[in-house]
């Protein structure tokens, strides 16, 4: 693991232990270092469902790559894969 990856990993572990409100504060702090990057807008599922499909895709697409990477690399998110090999109806 490179030094940068190690730092990112430690940051993610630390942030995951925080409350949602504290995580929001960390996000606002991190975004403040990049004035040209706007903070992500929070949308409820209901609000997203009301939008046209193209607009929904624009909002969701930046998160898809990160989410896919999380599911490939985070053991807590991939634990369910063990159950995939078992028959649910047996």
N, CA, C and O atoms as a CHARMM CRD file, in Angstrom:
* protein
*
  360
    1    1 UNK  N      0.85900  -1.17500   0.00000 PROA 1      0.00000
    2    1 UNK  CA     0.00000   0.00000   0.00000 PROA 1      0.00000
    3    1 UNK  C      0.90200   1.23400   0.00000 PROA 1      0.00000
    4    1 UNK  O      1.79200   1.35900   0.84100 PROA 1      0.00000
    5    2 UNK  N      0.66500   2.14800  -0.95300 PROA 2      0.00000
    6    2 UNK  CA     1.47000   3.36800  -1.01000 PROA 2      0.00000
    7    2 UNK  C      1.09700   4.28400   0.14400 PROA 2      0.00000
    8    2 UNK  O      0.08300   4.09000   0.81500 PROA 2      0.00000
    9    3 UNK  N      1.93200   5.27900   0.35900 PROA 3      0.00000
   10    3 UNK  CA     1.68200   6.22300   1.45100 PROA 3      0.00000
   11    3 UNK  C      0.34300   6.93200   1.25200 PROA 3      0.00000
   12    3 UNK  O     -0.41600   7.10600   2.20600 PROA 3      0.00000
   13    4 UNK  N      0.05000   7.34200   0.00800 PROA 4      0.00000
   14    4 UNK  CA    -1.22400   8.01900  -0.27400 PROA 4      0.00000
   15    4 UNK  C     -2.40200   7.08600   0.00100 PROA 4      0.00000
   16    4 UNK  O     -3.39300   7.49300   0.60700 PROA 4      0.00000
   17    5 UNK  N     -2.29200   5.83800  -0.44600 PROA 5      0.00000
   18    5 UNK  CA    -3.37300   4.87500  -0.18800 PROA 5      0.00000
   19    5 UNK  C     -3.54800   4.64700   1.30500 PROA 5      0.00000
   20    5 UNK  O     -4.67000   4.51500   1.79300 PROA 5      0.00000
   21    6 UNK  N     -2.43100   4.60000   2.03000 PROA 6      0.00000
   22    6 UNK  CA    -2.47700   4.40200   3.47200 PROA 6      0.00000
   23    6 UNK  C     -3.20100   5.56700   4.14900 PROA 6      0.00000
   24    6 UNK  O     -4.02500   5.35600   5.03900 PROA 6      0.00000
   25    7 UNK  N     -2.89500   6.77900   3.73100 PROA 7      0.00000
   26    7 UNK  CA    -3.55700   7.96300   4.29500 PROA 7      0.00000
   27    7 UNK  C     -5.04900   7.93800   3.98300 PROA 7      0.00000
   28    7 UNK  O     -5.87700   8.18300   4.86100 PROA 7      0.00000
   29    8 UNK  N     -5.38800   7.64200   2.72900 PROA 8      0.00000
   30    8 UNK  CA    -6.80300   7.58500   2.33300 PROA 8      0.00000
   31    8 UNK  C     -7.53900   6.53000   3.15500 PROA 8      0.00000
   32    8 UNK  O     -8.66600   6.75200   3.59700 PROA 8      0.00000
   33    9 UNK  N     -6.89800   5.38800   3.35400 PROA 9      0.00000
   34    9 UNK  CA    -7.51200   4.30500   4.11900 PROA 9      0.00000
   35    9 UNK  C     -7.76100   4.74500   5.56700 PROA 9      0.00000
   36    9 UNK  O     -8.83300   4.49200   6.11700 PROA 9      0.00000
   37   10 UNK  N     -6.78000   5.39900   6.17600 PROA 10     0.00000
   38   10 UNK  CA    -6.93300   5.87000   7.55400 PROA 10     0.00000
   39   10 UNK  C     -8.03900   6.91700   7.65100 PROA 10     0.00000
   40   10 UNK  O     -8.81800   6.91600   8.60400 PROA 10     0.00000
   41   11 UNK  N     -8.10600   7.80600   6.66600 PROA 11     0.00000
   42   11 UNK  CA    -9.16400   8.82900   6.66500 PROA 11     0.00000
   43   11 UNK  C    -10.52500   8.15800   6.57500 PROA 11     0.00000
   44   11 UNK  O    -11.43600   8.49600   7.33000 PROA 11     0.00000
   45   12 UNK  N    -10.66900   7.20300   5.65000 PROA 12     0.00000
   46   12 UNK  CA   -11.95600   6.52400   5.48300 PROA 12     0.00000
   47   12 UNK  C    -12.35200   5.77900   6.75500 PROA 12     0.00000
   48   12 UNK  O    -13.51600   5.81900   7.15500 PROA 12     0.00000
   49   13 UNK  N    -11.41100   5.10900   7.38900 PROA 13     0.00000
   50   13 UNK  CA   -11.72000   4.39500   8.63200 PROA 13     0.00000
   51   13 UNK  C    -12.18500   5.37100   9.70400 PROA 13     0.00000
   52   13 UNK  O    -13.14100   5.09500  10.42700 PROA 13     0.00000
   53   14 UNK  N    -11.51600   6.50000   9.80500 PROA 14     0.00000
   54   14 UNK  CA   -11.86500   7.49600  10.82100 PROA 14     0.00000
   55   14 UNK  C    -13.24000   8.09200  10.55900 PROA 14     0.00000
   56   14 UNK  O    -14.04100   8.25300  11.48000 PROA 14     0.00000
   57   15 UNK  N    -13.51000   8.41800   9.30600 PROA 15     0.00000
   58   15 UNK  CA   -14.78300   9.05000   8.95200 PROA 15     0.00000
   59   15 UNK  C    -15.94300   8.08200   9.16400 PROA 15     0.00000
   60   15 UNK  O    -17.02600   8.50000   9.57200 PROA 15     0.00000
   61   16 UNK  N    -15.73300   6.80600   8.89400 PROA 16     0.00000
   62   16 UNK  CA   -16.79800   5.81700   9.06300 PROA 16     0.00000
   63   16 UNK  C    -17.24100   5.68900  10.51800 PROA 16     0.00000
   64   16 UNK  O    -18.36100   5.25200  10.78200 PROA 16     0.00000
   65   17 UNK  N    -16.39300   6.05800  11.45000 PROA 17     0.00000
   66   17 UNK  CA   -16.73900   5.96900  12.86800 PROA 17     0.00000
   67   17 UNK  C    -17.53600   7.17400  13.35900 PROA 17     0.00000
   68   17 UNK  O    -18.04100   7.17300  14.48100 PROA 17     0.00000
   69   18 UNK  N    -17.64800   8.20500  12.51600 PROA 18     0.00000
   70   18 UNK  CA   -18.33800   9.43600  12.90700 PROA 18     0.00000
   71   18 UNK  C    -19.83400   9.33100  12.65800 PROA 18     0.00000
   72   18 UNK  O    -20.29500   8.50600  11.86900 PROA 18     0.00000
   73   19 UNK  N    -20.57700  10.17900  13.34500 PROA 19     0.00000
   74   19 UNK  CA   -22.01700  10.26400  13.09900 PROA 19     0.00000
   75   19 UNK  C    -22.24900  10.90400  11.73700 PROA 19     0.00000
   76   19 UNK  O    -21.33200  11.48400  11.15600 PROA 19     0.00000
   77   20 UNK  N    -23.45900  10.80000  11.23300 PROA 20     0.00000
   78   20 UNK  CA   -23.79200  11.39200   9.93900 PROA 20     0.00000
   79   20 UNK  C    -23.54700  12.90700   9.95400 PROA 20     0.00000
   80   20 UNK  O    -23.05000  13.46700   8.97700 PROA 20     0.00000
   81   21 UNK  N    -23.89000  13.55300  11.04000 PROA 21     0.00000
   82   21 UNK  CA   -23.69500  14.99700  11.15000 PROA 21     0.00000
   83   21 UNK  C    -22.20100  15.33800  11.12600 PROA 21     0.00000
   84   21 UNK  O    -21.79400  16.30600  10.48400 PROA 21     0.00000
   85   22 UNK  N    -21.40000  14.55100  11.81800 PROA 22     0.00000
   86   22 UNK  CA   -19.95900  14.78300  11.82700 PROA 22     0.00000
   87   22 UNK  C    -19.36000  14.50500  10.44800 PROA 22     0.00000
   88   22 UNK  O    -18.45100  15.21400  10.01700 PROA 22     0.00000
   89   23 UNK  N    -19.86000  13.48100   9.75300 PROA 23     0.00000
   90   23 UNK  CA   -19.37800  13.18100   8.40500 PROA 23     0.00000
   91   23 UNK  C    -19.68000  14.34200   7.46300 PROA 23     0.00000
   92   23 UNK  O    -18.86000  14.69300   6.61400 PROA 23     0.00000
   93   24 UNK  N    -20.86000  14.93300   7.61800 PROA 24     0.00000
   94   24 UNK  CA   -21.21400  16.10200   6.80800 PROA 24     0.00000
   95   24 UNK  C    -20.23600  17.24900   7.05000 PROA 24     0.00000
   96   24 UNK  O    -19.82400  17.92700   6.10800 PROA 24     0.00000
   97   25 UNK  N    -19.86700  17.46400   8.31000 PROA 25     0.00000
   98   25 UNK  CA   -18.92200  18.53000   8.64900 PROA 25     0.00000
   99   25 UNK  C    -17.55400  18.24800   8.02500 PROA 25     0.00000
  100   25 UNK  O    -16.88800  19.16300   7.54100 PROA 25     0.00000
  101   26 UNK  N    -17.14200  16.98900   8.03700 PROA 26     0.00000
  102   26 UNK  CA   -15.86200  16.61400   7.41700 PROA 26     0.00000
  103   26 UNK  C    -15.93300  16.86100   5.91600 PROA 26     0.00000
  104   26 UNK  O    -14.97700  17.36800   5.32900 PROA 26     0.00000
  105   27 UNK  N    -17.04700  16.51300   5.29100 PROA 27     0.00000
  106   27 UNK  CA   -17.21600  16.74800   3.86100 PROA 27     0.00000
  107   27 UNK  C    -17.13000  18.23100   3.53400 PROA 27     0.00000
  108   27 UNK  O    -16.43500  18.62800   2.59800 PROA 27     0.00000
  109   28 UNK  N    -17.83000  19.04100   4.30000 PROA 28     0.00000
  110   28 UNK  CA   -17.78500  20.48800   4.07500 PROA 28     0.00000
  111   28 UNK  C    -16.35700  21.01300   4.22400 PROA 28     0.00000
  112   28 UNK  O    -15.92100  21.86500   3.44900 PROA 28     0.00000
  113   29 UNK  N    -15.63900  20.50700   5.21400 PROA 29     0.00000
  114   29 UNK  CA   -14.25100  20.90800   5.43100 PROA 29     0.00000
  115   29 UNK  C    -13.39300  20.50400   4.23100 PROA 29     0.00000
  116   29 UNK  O    -12.61100  21.31100   3.72900 PROA 29     0.00000
  117   30 UNK  N    -13.53600  19.26500   3.77300 PROA 30     0.00000
  118   30 UNK  CA   -12.73300  18.78300   2.64700 PROA 30     0.00000
  119   30 UNK  C    -13.04800  19.56800   1.37300 PROA 30     0.00000
  120   30 UNK  O    -12.14200  19.91000   0.61400 PROA 30     0.00000
  121   31 UNK  N    -14.32400  19.85000   1.13900 PROA 31     0.00000
  122   31 UNK  CA   -14.71700  20.59900  -0.05500 PROA 31     0.00000
  123   31 UNK  C    -14.16700  22.02000  -0.00700 PROA 31     0.00000
  124   31 UNK  O    -13.91800  22.62600  -1.04900 PROA 31     0.00000
  125   32 UNK  N    -13.97800  22.55300   1.19500 PROA 32     0.00000
  126   32 UNK  CA   -13.46200  23.91700   1.31100 PROA 32     0.00000
  127   32 UNK  C    -12.04500  24.04500   0.74000 PROA 32     0.00000
  128   32 UNK  O    -11.60800  25.15100   0.42100 PROA 32     0.00000
  129   33 UNK  N    -11.32800  22.93400   0.60800 PROA 33     0.00000
  130   33 UNK  CA    -9.99700  22.96300   0.00500 PROA 33     0.00000
  131   33 UNK  C    -10.05600  23.06300  -1.51300 PROA 33     0.00000
  132   33 UNK  O     -9.05700  23.38300  -2.15700 PROA 33     0.00000
  133   34 UNK  N    -11.21900  22.79000  -2.07900 PROA 34     0.00000
  134   34 UNK  CA   -11.40300  22.82700  -3.52200 PROA 34     0.00000
  135   34 UNK  C    -12.54100  23.78600  -3.85600 PROA 34     0.00000
  136   34 UNK  O    -13.67100  23.35000  -4.07500 PROA 34     0.00000
  137   35 UNK  N    -12.25800  25.08100  -3.89800 PROA 35     0.00000
  138   35 UNK  CA   -13.33100  26.05800  -4.09400 PROA 35     0.00000
  139   35 UNK  C    -14.07000  25.91000  -5.42300 PROA 35     0.00000
  140   35 UNK  O    -15.20300  26.37600  -5.54600 PROA 35     0.00000
  141   36 UNK  N    -13.45600  25.27500  -6.41400 PROA 36     0.00000
  142   36 UNK  CA   -14.11800  25.11900  -7.71500 PROA 36     0.00000
  143   36 UNK  C    -15.02100  23.90000  -7.77000 PROA 36     0.00000
  144   36 UNK  O    -15.74000  23.70000  -8.75000 PROA 36     0.00000
  145   37 UNK  N    -14.98900  23.08500  -6.72700 PROA 37     0.00000
  146   37 UNK  CA   -15.81400  21.88200  -6.68300 PROA 37     0.00000
  147   37 UNK  C    -16.94600  22.11000  -5.69500 PROA 37     0.00000
  148   37 UNK  O    -16.71100  22.36100  -4.51300 PROA 37     0.00000
  149   38 UNK  N    -18.15600  22.02100  -6.17900 PROA 38     0.00000
  150   38 UNK  CA   -19.31800  22.22800  -5.31000 PROA 38     0.00000
  151   38 UNK  C    -19.55200  20.99400  -4.44800 PROA 38     0.00000
  152   38 UNK  O    -19.27000  19.86900  -4.86300 PROA 38     0.00000
  153   39 UNK  N    -20.06300  21.21500  -3.26600 PROA 39     0.00000
  154   39 UNK  CA   -20.43300  20.10200  -2.39100 PROA 39     0.00000
  155   39 UNK  C    -21.58800  19.34600  -3.03300 PROA 39     0.00000
  156   39 UNK  O    -22.45700  19.95200  -3.65800 PROA 39     0.00000
  157   40 UNK  N    -21.60100  18.02300  -2.88000 PROA 40     0.00000
  158   40 UNK  CA   -22.69600  17.26200  -3.47100 PROA 40     0.00000
  159   40 UNK  C    -24.04200  17.66800  -2.87500 PROA 40     0.00000
  160   40 UNK  O    -24.16700  17.91700  -1.67600 PROA 40     0.00000
  161   41 UNK  N    -25.02400  17.72500  -3.73700 PROA 41     0.00000
  162   41 UNK  CA   -26.37300  18.08800  -3.30300 PROA 41     0.00000
  163   41 UNK  C    -27.06100  16.81300  -2.82600 PROA 41     0.00000
  164   41 UNK  O    -27.01300  15.78200  -3.49600 PROA 41     0.00000
  165   42 UNK  N    -27.69100  16.89400  -1.67600 PROA 42     0.00000
  166   42 UNK  CA   -28.39600  15.73800  -1.14400 PROA 42     0.00000
  167   42 UNK  C    -29.78800  15.66900  -1.76300 PROA 42     0.00000
  168   42 UNK  O    -30.54100  16.64200  -1.73100 PROA 42     0.00000
  169   43 UNK  N    -30.11900  14.52300  -2.32200 PROA 43     0.00000
  170   43 UNK  CA   -31.44800  14.29800  -2.90600 PROA 43     0.00000
  171   43 UNK  C    -32.07400  13.10500  -2.20200 PROA 43     0.00000
  172   43 UNK  O    -31.41800  12.08800  -1.98100 PROA 43     0.00000
  173   44 UNK  N    -33.32000  13.23500  -1.86000 PROA 44     0.00000
  174   44 UNK  CA   -34.01700  12.08300  -1.29800 PROA 44     0.00000
  175   44 UNK  C    -34.39100  11.15100  -2.44900 PROA 44     0.00000
  176   44 UNK  O    -34.43900  11.57100  -3.60500 PROA 44     0.00000
  177   45 UNK  N    -34.65200   9.89300  -2.12600 PROA 45     0.00000
  178   45 UNK  CA   -35.07000   8.95300  -3.16700 PROA 45     0.00000
  179   45 UNK  C    -36.36600   9.41600  -3.82500 PROA 45     0.00000
  180   45 UNK  O    -36.55700   9.24500  -5.02900 PROA 45     0.00000
  181   46 UNK  N    -37.23900   9.99400  -3.03800 PROA 46     0.00000
  182   46 UNK  CA   -38.50300  10.49400  -3.57500 PROA 46     0.00000
  183   46 UNK  C    -38.25300  11.62500  -4.57700 PROA 46     0.00000
  184   46 UNK  O    -38.87000  11.67000  -5.64100 PROA 46     0.00000
  185   47 UNK  N    -37.33300  12.54400  -4.21900 PROA 47     0.00000
  186   47 UNK  CA   -36.99900  13.64000  -5.13300 PROA 47     0.00000
  187   47 UNK  C    -36.37000  13.10800  -6.42000 PROA 47     0.00000
  188   47 UNK  O    -36.69300  13.56900  -7.51400 PROA 47     0.00000
  189   48 UNK  N    -35.47400  12.14000  -6.28000 PROA 48     0.00000
  190   48 UNK  CA   -34.85000  11.55300  -7.46000 PROA 48     0.00000
  191   48 UNK  C    -35.87700  10.87500  -8.35700 PROA 48     0.00000
  192   48 UNK  O    -35.80700  10.97900  -9.58200 PROA 48     0.00000
  193   49 UNK  N    -36.81900  10.19000  -7.74800 PROA 49     0.00000
  194   49 UNK  CA   -37.83600   9.47200  -8.52400 PROA 49     0.00000
  195   49 UNK  C    -38.71000  10.42300  -9.33600 PROA 49     0.00000
  196   49 UNK  O    -39.25100  10.03300 -10.37100 PROA 49     0.00000
  197   50 UNK  N    -38.85100  11.64900  -8.88500 PROA 50     0.00000
  198   50 UNK  CA   -39.68100  12.63100  -9.58500 PROA 50     0.00000
  199   50 UNK  C    -38.97500  13.22000 -10.80500 PROA 50     0.00000
  200   50 UNK  O    -39.62200  13.77700 -11.69200 PROA 50     0.00000
  201   51 UNK  N    -37.64900  13.09600 -10.84800 PROA 51     0.00000
  202   51 UNK  CA   -36.88600  13.69300 -11.94600 PROA 51     0.00000
  203   51 UNK  C    -36.93200  12.82900 -13.19600 PROA 51     0.00000
  204   51 UNK  O    -37.12200  11.61600 -13.10900 PROA 51     0.00000
  205   52 UNK  N    -36.75800  13.45000 -14.36400 PROA 52     0.00000
  206   52 UNK  CA   -36.63100  12.65500 -15.59300 PROA 52     0.00000
  207   52 UNK  C    -35.39900  11.74900 -15.50000 PROA 52     0.00000
  208   52 UNK  O    -34.43400  12.07400 -14.80700 PROA 52     0.00000
  209   53 UNK  N    -35.43800  10.63500 -16.18700 PROA 53     0.00000
  210   53 UNK  CA   -34.37400   9.64200 -16.10500 PROA 53     0.00000
  211   53 UNK  C    -33.00400  10.24400 -16.42300 PROA 53     0.00000
  212   53 UNK  O    -32.02600   9.93100 -15.74300 PROA 53     0.00000
  213   54 UNK  N    -32.91500  11.09200 -17.42900 PROA 54     0.00000
  214   54 UNK  CA   -31.62600  11.69200 -17.80700 PROA 54     0.00000
  215   54 UNK  C    -31.06400  12.53600 -16.66300 PROA 54     0.00000
  216   54 UNK  O    -29.85900  12.52100 -16.41400 PROA 54     0.00000
  217   55 UNK  N    -31.92900  13.26800 -15.97400 PROA 55     0.00000
  218   55 UNK  CA   -31.47700  14.08200 -14.83900 PROA 55     0.00000
  219   55 UNK  C    -31.02800  13.20500 -13.67800 PROA 55     0.00000
  220   55 UNK  O    -30.04000  13.51000 -13.01000 PROA 55     0.00000
  221   56 UNK  N    -31.75200  12.11700 -13.43700 PROA 56     0.00000
  222   56 UNK  CA   -31.35700  11.18200 -12.38000 PROA 56     0.00000
  223   56 UNK  C    -29.97200  10.61600 -12.66400 PROA 56     0.00000
  224   56 UNK  O    -29.12900  10.51100 -11.77300 PROA 56     0.00000
  225   57 UNK  N    -29.75500  10.25400 -13.92700 PROA 57     0.00000
  226   57 UNK  CA   -28.47200   9.66200 -14.29900 PROA 57     0.00000
  227   57 UNK  C    -27.34000  10.66500 -14.09500 PROA 57     0.00000
  228   57 UNK  O    -26.26000  10.28200 -13.64600 PROA 57     0.00000
  229   58 UNK  N    -27.56200  11.93600 -14.41200 PROA 58     0.00000
  230   58 UNK  CA   -26.53500  12.96200 -14.20900 PROA 58     0.00000
  231   58 UNK  C    -26.17500  13.08900 -12.73500 PROA 58     0.00000
  232   58 UNK  O    -25.00900  13.29100 -12.39500 PROA 58     0.00000
  233   59 UNK  N    -27.15500  12.97400 -11.87200 PROA 59     0.00000
  234   59 UNK  CA   -26.91900  13.11700 -10.43300 PROA 59     0.00000
  235   59 UNK  C    -26.21700  11.88300  -9.87000 PROA 59     0.00000
  236   59 UNK  O    -25.30800  12.00600  -9.05000 PROA 59     0.00000
  237   60 UNK  N    -26.62900  10.71400 -10.30100 PROA 60     0.00000
  238   60 UNK  CA   -26.13500   9.46800  -9.72300 PROA 60     0.00000
  239   60 UNK  C    -24.81000   9.00900 -10.32900 PROA 60     0.00000
  240   60 UNK  O    -23.99700   8.40600  -9.62800 PROA 60     0.00000
  241   61 UNK  N    -24.57600   9.27700 -11.59700 PROA 61     0.00000
  242   61 UNK  CA   -23.41400   8.71000 -12.28900 PROA 61     0.00000
  243   61 UNK  C    -22.06400   9.00200 -11.63600 PROA 61     0.00000
  244   61 UNK  O    -21.20300   8.12200 -11.65600 PROA 61     0.00000
  245   62 UNK  N    -21.82500  10.18100 -11.05700 PROA 62     0.00000
  246   62 UNK  CA   -20.51000  10.38500 -10.42700 PROA 62     0.00000
  247   62 UNK  C    -20.24100   9.43600  -9.25800 PROA 62     0.00000
  248   62 UNK  O    -19.08400   9.21000  -8.90200 PROA 62     0.00000
  249   63 UNK  N    -21.27500   8.89200  -8.66900 PROA 63     0.00000
  250   63 UNK  CA   -21.11800   8.02100  -7.50800 PROA 63     0.00000
  251   63 UNK  C    -20.98000   6.54000  -7.88900 PROA 63     0.00000
  252   63 UNK  O    -20.56000   5.72900  -7.06300 PROA 63     0.00000
  253   64 UNK  N    -21.32400   6.18800  -9.11200 PROA 64     0.00000
  254   64 UNK  CA   -21.37000   4.77700  -9.49400 PROA 64     0.00000
  255   64 UNK  C    -20.00300   4.11400  -9.49000 PROA 64     0.00000
  256   64 UNK  O    -19.86400   2.99500  -8.99500 PROA 64     0.00000
  257   65 UNK  N    -18.99700   4.77900 -10.02900 PROA 65     0.00000
  258   65 UNK  CA   -17.66600   4.19200 -10.07100 PROA 65     0.00000
  259   65 UNK  C    -17.13700   3.94500  -8.66200 PROA 65     0.00000
  260   65 UNK  O    -16.58800   2.88100  -8.37700 PROA 65     0.00000
  261   66 UNK  N    -17.30100   4.92100  -7.79200 PROA 66     0.00000
  262   66 UNK  CA   -16.84100   4.76400  -6.41400 PROA 66     0.00000
  263   66 UNK  C    -17.60200   3.64100  -5.71500 PROA 66     0.00000
  264   66 UNK  O    -17.01800   2.87000  -4.95400 PROA 66     0.00000
  265   67 UNK  N    -18.90300   3.55100  -5.97300 PROA 67     0.00000
  266   67 UNK  CA   -19.70100   2.51100  -5.35100 PROA 67     0.00000
  267   67 UNK  C    -19.26500   1.13000  -5.84400 PROA 67     0.00000
  268   67 UNK  O    -19.14400   0.19600  -5.05200 PROA 67     0.00000
  269   68 UNK  N    -19.03000   1.00300  -7.14300 PROA 68     0.00000
  270   68 UNK  CA   -18.58600  -0.28100  -7.68500 PROA 68     0.00000
  271   68 UNK  C    -17.24000  -0.67700  -7.10000 PROA 68     0.00000
  272   68 UNK  O    -17.01900  -1.84400  -6.77600 PROA 68     0.00000
  273   69 UNK  N    -16.33700   0.29500  -6.96100 PROA 69     0.00000
  274   69 UNK  CA   -15.03200   0.01900  -6.36400 PROA 69     0.00000
  275   69 UNK  C    -15.18000  -0.41600  -4.90800 PROA 69     0.00000
  276   69 UNK  O    -14.49700  -1.33700  -4.46000 PROA 69     0.00000
  277   70 UNK  N    -16.07000   0.24400  -4.17500 PROA 70     0.00000
  278   70 UNK  CA   -16.31800  -0.14000  -2.79000 PROA 70     0.00000
  279   70 UNK  C    -16.77900  -1.59400  -2.69700 PROA 70     0.00000
  280   70 UNK  O    -16.29800  -2.35000  -1.85300 PROA 70     0.00000
  281   71 UNK  N    -17.70400  -1.97800  -3.56000 PROA 71     0.00000
  282   71 UNK  CA   -18.22900  -3.33400  -3.50400 PROA 71     0.00000
  283   71 UNK  C    -17.18300  -4.36700  -3.90600 PROA 71     0.00000
  284   71 UNK  O    -17.24400  -5.51400  -3.46400 PROA 71     0.00000
  285   72 UNK  N    -16.22300  -3.96900  -4.74100 PROA 72     0.00000
  286   72 UNK  CA   -15.15600  -4.89800  -5.13500 PROA 72     0.00000
  287   72 UNK  C    -14.09400  -5.03900  -4.05300 PROA 72     0.00000
  288   72 UNK  O    -13.48400  -6.09900  -3.91200 PROA 72     0.00000
  289   73 UNK  N    -13.87100  -3.97300  -3.28900 PROA 73     0.00000
  290   73 UNK  CA   -12.72200  -3.94700  -2.38500 PROA 73     0.00000
  291   73 UNK  C    -13.04300  -3.96600  -0.89700 PROA 73     0.00000
  292   73 UNK  O    -12.15900  -4.25700  -0.09100 PROA 73     0.00000
  293   74 UNK  N    -14.25500  -3.67200  -0.51400 PROA 74     0.00000
  294   74 UNK  CA   -14.59100  -3.60200   0.90200 PROA 74     0.00000
  295   74 UNK  C    -15.18400  -4.93200   1.35800 PROA 74     0.00000
  296   74 UNK  O    -16.28500  -5.29500   0.94500 PROA 74     0.00000
  297   75 UNK  N    -14.46000  -5.66100   2.20800 PROA 75     0.00000
  298   75 UNK  CA   -14.94600  -6.97700   2.62300 PROA 75     0.00000
  299   75 UNK  C    -16.30500  -6.94600   3.30600 PROA 75     0.00000
  300   75 UNK  O    -17.06000  -7.91300   3.20900 PROA 75     0.00000
  301   76 UNK  N    -16.63000  -5.86700   3.98800 PROA 76     0.00000
  302   76 UNK  CA   -17.93300  -5.82000   4.65900 PROA 76     0.00000
  303   76 UNK  C    -19.07000  -5.70300   3.65900 PROA 76     0.00000
  304   76 UNK  O    -20.20300  -6.07600   3.96400 PROA 76     0.00000
  305   77 UNK  N    -18.78200  -5.19100   2.47000 PROA 77     0.00000
  306   77 UNK  CA   -19.82100  -5.08600   1.45200 PROA 77     0.00000
  307   77 UNK  C    -19.89500  -6.32500   0.57400 PROA 77     0.00000
  308   77 UNK  O    -20.88700  -6.53400  -0.12300 PROA 77     0.00000
  309   78 UNK  N    -18.85900  -7.14300   0.60400 PROA 78     0.00000
  310   78 UNK  CA   -18.84800  -8.32600  -0.25700 PROA 78     0.00000
  311   78 UNK  C    -19.14700  -9.61000   0.50000 PROA 78     0.00000
  312   78 UNK  O    -19.12900 -10.68900  -0.09200 PROA 78     0.00000
  313   79 UNK  N    -19.42200  -9.51700   1.79400 PROA 79     0.00000
  314   79 UNK  CA   -19.71100 -10.71800   2.58000 PROA 79     0.00000
  315   79 UNK  C    -20.91900 -11.48000   2.04500 PROA 79     0.00000
  316   79 UNK  O    -20.98200 -12.70400   2.16100 PROA 79     0.00000
  317   80 UNK  N    -21.87400 -10.76700   1.46400 PROA 80     0.00000
  318   80 UNK  CA   -23.06600 -11.42600   0.95300 PROA 80     0.00000
  319   80 UNK  C    -22.74100 -12.37000  -0.20200 PROA 80     0.00000
  320   80 UNK  O    -23.54100 -13.24900  -0.52300 PROA 80     0.00000
  321   81 UNK  N    -21.57500 -12.19800  -0.83000 PROA 81     0.00000
  322   81 UNK  CA   -21.22600 -13.05200  -1.96400 PROA 81     0.00000
  323   81 UNK  C    -21.09300 -14.51500  -1.55000 PROA 81     0.00000
  324   81 UNK  O    -21.28000 -15.40800  -2.37500 PROA 81     0.00000
  325   82 UNK  N    -20.77500 -14.76700  -0.28700 PROA 82     0.00000
  326   82 UNK  CA   -20.70100 -16.13700   0.20900 PROA 82     0.00000
  327   82 UNK  C    -22.06300 -16.79000   0.09400 PROA 82     0.00000
  328   82 UNK  O    -22.15400 -17.98000  -0.20900 PROA 82     0.00000
  329   83 UNK  N    -23.11200 -16.04100   0.32700 PROA 83     0.00000
  330   83 UNK  CA   -24.46300 -16.57900   0.27000 PROA 83     0.00000
  331   83 UNK  C    -24.89800 -16.85400  -1.16100 PROA 83     0.00000
  332   83 UNK  O    -25.80600 -17.65500  -1.38500 PROA 83     0.00000
  333   84 UNK  N    -24.26500 -16.20000  -2.13500 PROA 84     0.00000
  334   84 UNK  CA   -24.63600 -16.40000  -3.53900 PROA 84     0.00000
  335   84 UNK  C    -24.44000 -17.85700  -3.97700 PROA 84     0.00000
  336   84 UNK  O    -25.13500 -18.33700  -4.87300 PROA 84     0.00000
  337   85 UNK  N    -23.50300 -18.54900  -3.34900 PROA 85     0.00000
  338   85 UNK  CA   -23.22200 -19.92200  -3.74500 PROA 85     0.00000
  339   85 UNK  C    -24.18800 -20.91300  -3.08900 PROA 85     0.00000
  340   85 UNK  O    -24.24300 -22.08000  -3.47700 PROA 85     0.00000
  341   86 UNK  N    -24.93400 -20.45400  -2.11100 PROA 86     0.00000
  342   86 UNK  CA   -25.88400 -21.33700  -1.42400 PROA 86     0.00000
  343   86 UNK  C    -27.27400 -21.16600  -2.01900 PROA 86     0.00000
  344   86 UNK  O    -27.65200 -20.07400  -2.44100 PROA 86     0.00000
  345   87 UNK  N    -28.00500 -22.22500  -2.04600 PROA 87     0.00000
  346   87 UNK  CA   -29.36600 -22.14700  -2.52700 PROA 87     0.00000
  347   87 UNK  C    -30.27900 -21.54500  -1.47300 PROA 87     0.00000
  348   87 UNK  O    -30.31300 -22.02900  -0.34100 PROA 87     0.00000
  349   88 UNK  N    -31.00400 -20.52000  -1.81300 PROA 88     0.00000
  350   88 UNK  CA   -31.90000 -19.87800  -0.85700 PROA 88     0.00000
  351   88 UNK  C    -33.10900 -20.74000  -0.54900 PROA 88     0.00000
  352   88 UNK  O    -33.65400 -20.67400   0.55300 PROA 88     0.00000
  353   89 UNK  N    -33.53300 -21.54500  -1.50600 PROA 89     0.00000
  354   89 UNK  CA   -34.75400 -22.33500  -1.33400 PROA 89     0.00000
  355   89 UNK  C    -34.50100 -23.68400  -0.70200 PROA 89     0.00000
  356   89 UNK  O    -35.45800 -24.40700  -0.42400 PROA 89     0.00000
  357   90 UNK  N    -33.26100 -24.05500  -0.46300 PROA 90     0.00000
  358   90 UNK  CA   -32.95900 -25.38500   0.08500 PROA 90     0.00000
  359   90 UNK  C    -33.14800 -25.44200   1.56200 PROA 90     0.00000
  360   90 UNK  O    -32.93500 -26.48900   2.17200 PROA 90     0.00000
